[in-house]
Amino acid sequence: MSLPKIAFWKQILIALVLGLSLGISLNPESGIVSKESIIPYLPWLKLPGDIFLNLLQMIMIPLVIVSIALGVSSLKNLKDLWNLGSKTLIYFIFTTIISVSIGITLTLVSKPGNQIQNKIQNQSTTDSITTNVSKDKEESIPEIITNIIPKNIINVWSKQQMLSIVFLGMMLGIFFLTSKESGTALKAFCHSLESFCLWVVSLAMKLAPLAVLGLMSYAMVQIGFTLVMGLITYILTVLVGLFLILLFYGLMVFVFTKKNPIHFFYLIREIPILGFSTSSSSSVLPYSLKVAKEKLKLKETVADFVLPLGATINMDGTALYQAVATVFLSQVYQIELSSIDLFLLVGTVTAASIGTAATPGVGLVILSSILYTFHIPIEGITILFGVDRFLDMCRTSVNLTGDLSCAYIMDHIWKEEK
């Protein structure tokens, strides 16, 4: 008789609890072990987490490039639906910018990272020094804009310059859109490369429970009980931001369609629940199309165009999460983000959300590239990963709701114009 398979989210939750318990017992503050006796074993404790993070970083750059390129190339039907497509893209970009702005504002106000910054700073002296050196030379806005266009692709790849990587992916996507036969082979290669990257992500996710156990134990030994309080504030900040996005969707539905947003949310109620349980927008897409056509009574032309496109490039919940996580970790490591940095963060997260594949765990890959761009230690992800699965479920629900709200609004505009 085979043992029942434990759901992945339950594995993560169990690993989180075990990691916190083990970390508390091994923390010198508990009095069970001394600081000197535990230090030699800390690298072994975090080894599974290091392997997990290295697997994600290994495929980070190619995944971002090909995902953005293929996401842009999915607009191939815009020649026939240019009017609908342009409005849809503007709507997606607008709501993503609003979501990122909400996330940044909430995190700057609540300051969840300040609760644990003092303890973790002592263990990040090297990273802080590196960051300070990197930030000594402030670039002007014209220089920043000029440097987005990469002069040397290999150099951009090695230095992981996120804005240039996003630009490269956008250019490749535009090439796929405008070329006919000449881009077919390269596009097929990008599809294969994306499949390989997602395979590596799925492989890394098999290590996730063990990584969470080790990383949370390591974090608790290093930081102590202040980590728990900081994470609770961080979780609440993300959840409040996601709730505000839902309110924003309701407002947009009312403004554009004059329909009751509560009724709209009632009609699509199954979709956020499915998104919460699967953490994958692409997996729920077939059912989203069914709800859009049968319950919302949307035209097939609109539903078949907007929803697949939204599942590819519209990730408002993920964008908010990445903005909150970036500002949170900047507070943890006491890295001050200037006004220009925050402005660039809005643009970077908005562009990077296009490259976020609708698969569990890929958001962490994109987040690591964003952290690298702003000289924030990527190791900070280890603090967040234990609670990432739950937040991933929440933000996927918001992503799917955003796709349906856009389709609902575009259908209303389409019918009025016709």
HELIX and SHEET records of a PDB file:
HELIX    1   1 PHE A    8  LEU A   26  1                                  19    
HELIX    2   2 PRO A   28  SER A   30  5                                   3    
HELIX    3   3 LYS A   35  ILE A   38  1                                   4    
HELIX    4   4 ILE A   39  TYR A   41  5                                   3    
HELIX    5   5 LEU A   42  LEU A   45  1                                   4    
HELIX    6   6 LEU A   47  MET A   58  1                                  12    
HELIX    7   7 MET A   60  SER A   73  1                                  14    
HELIX    8   8 LYS A   76  LYS A   79  5                                   4    
HELIX    9   9 TRP A   82  SER A  110  1                                  29    
HELIX   10  10 PRO A  112  GLN A  115  5                                   4    
HELIX   11  11 GLN A  117  GLN A  121  1                                   5    
HELIX   12  12 THR A  125  ASP A  136  1                                  12    
HELIX   13  13 ILE A  141  ILE A  148  1                                   8    
HELIX   14  14 ILE A  153  LYS A  159  1                                   7    
HELIX   15  15 MET A  162  THR A  178  1                                  17    
HELIX   16  16 THR A  184  LYS A  206  1                                  23    
HELIX   17  17 ALA A  208  ILE A  223  1                                  16    
HELIX   18  18 THR A  226  THR A  257  1                                  32    
HELIX   19  19 PRO A  261  LEU A  267  1                                   7    
HELIX   20  20 GLU A  270  THR A  278  1                                   9    
HELIX   21  21 SER A  281  GLU A  294  1                                  14    
HELIX   22  22 GLU A  300  ILE A  313  1                                  14    
HELIX   23  23 ASP A  316  VAL A  332  1                                  17    
HELIX   24  24 SER A  339  ILE A  354  1                                  16    
HELIX   25  25 VAL A  362  THR A  373  1                                  12    
HELIX   26  26 ILE A  378  GLY A  380  5                                   3    
HELIX   27  27 ILE A  381  GLU A  417  1                                  37    
END                                                                             
